[in-house]
Amino acid sequence: MILRNVLALRESIEEYRQSMSELAKKKGISDPHVIKISQQLDGKITILQRIINDTQSLSKAKSFYHDESKLEYVNTTSNSLT
């Protein structure tokens, strides 16, 4: 489900880029509509970057906590409270 959302976001970003490029060629880069599309595009790119960073952080955390060579086993059957 997350992957589907990321792919849809990437597709949307590409559509915004194309629209902005075409509009900028016709009206110039300082046109208010071009600037508005650019700002919306920036927002979408920021969201995608956050998703990528969060995913990488989770992946690193998961690999750290699931690496059995880094686990310390504790003997829970002995009473060492003396």
HUBEL-V139456 format. One record per residue. RES is the residue in one letter. PHI is phi as a letter, one per 40 degrees, with the letter a starting at -180 (NA if undefined). BURIAL is 1 if it has 16 or more other C-alpha atoms within 10 Angstrom, else 0. Layout:
# HUBEL-V139456
res:RES phi:PHI burial:BURIAL
res:RES phi:PHI burial:BURIAL
This chain:
# HUBEL-V139456
res:M phi:NA burial:0
res:I phi:c burial:0
res:L phi:c burial:0
res:R phi:c burial:0
res:N phi:c burial:0
res:V phi:c burial:0
res:L phi:c burial:0
res:A phi:c burial:0
res:L phi:c burial:1
res:R phi:c burial:0
res:E phi:c burial:0
res:S phi:c burial:0
res:I phi:c burial:1
res:E phi:c burial:0
res:E phi:c burial:0
res:Y phi:c burial:1
res:R phi:c burial:0
res:Q phi:c burial:0
res:S phi:c burial:0
res:M phi:c burial:1
res:S phi:c burial:1
res:E phi:c burial:0
res:L phi:c burial:1
res:A phi:c burial:1
res:K phi:c burial:0
res:K phi:c burial:0
res:K phi:b burial:0
res:G phi:g burial:0
res:I phi:c burial:0
res:S phi:c burial:0
res:D phi:c burial:0
res:P phi:d burial:0
res:H phi:c burial:0
res:V phi:c burial:1
res:I phi:c burial:0
res:K phi:c burial:0
res:I phi:c burial:1
res:S phi:c burial:1
res:Q phi:c burial:0
res:Q phi:c burial:0
res:L phi:c burial:1
res:D phi:d burial:0
res:G phi:c burial:0
res:K phi:c burial:1
res:I phi:c burial:1
res:T phi:c burial:0
res:I phi:c burial:0
res:L phi:c burial:1
res:Q phi:c burial:0
res:R phi:c burial:0
res:I phi:c burial:0
res:I phi:c burial:0
res:N phi:c burial:0
res:D phi:c burial:0
res:T phi:c burial:0
res:Q phi:c burial:0
res:S phi:c burial:0
res:L phi:c burial:0
res:S phi:c burial:0
res:K phi:c burial:0
res:A phi:c burial:0
res:K phi:c burial:0
res:S phi:c burial:0
res:F phi:c burial:0
res:Y phi:c burial:0
res:H phi:b burial:0
res:D phi:c burial:0
res:E phi:c burial:0
res:S phi:c burial:0
res:K phi:c burial:0
res:L phi:c burial:0
res:E phi:b burial:0
res:Y phi:c burial:0
res:V phi:b burial:0
res:N phi:c burial:0
res:T phi:c burial:0
res:T phi:c burial:0
res:S phi:c burial:0
res:N phi:c burial:0
res:S phi:b burial:0
res:L phi:c burial:0
res:T phi:b burial:0
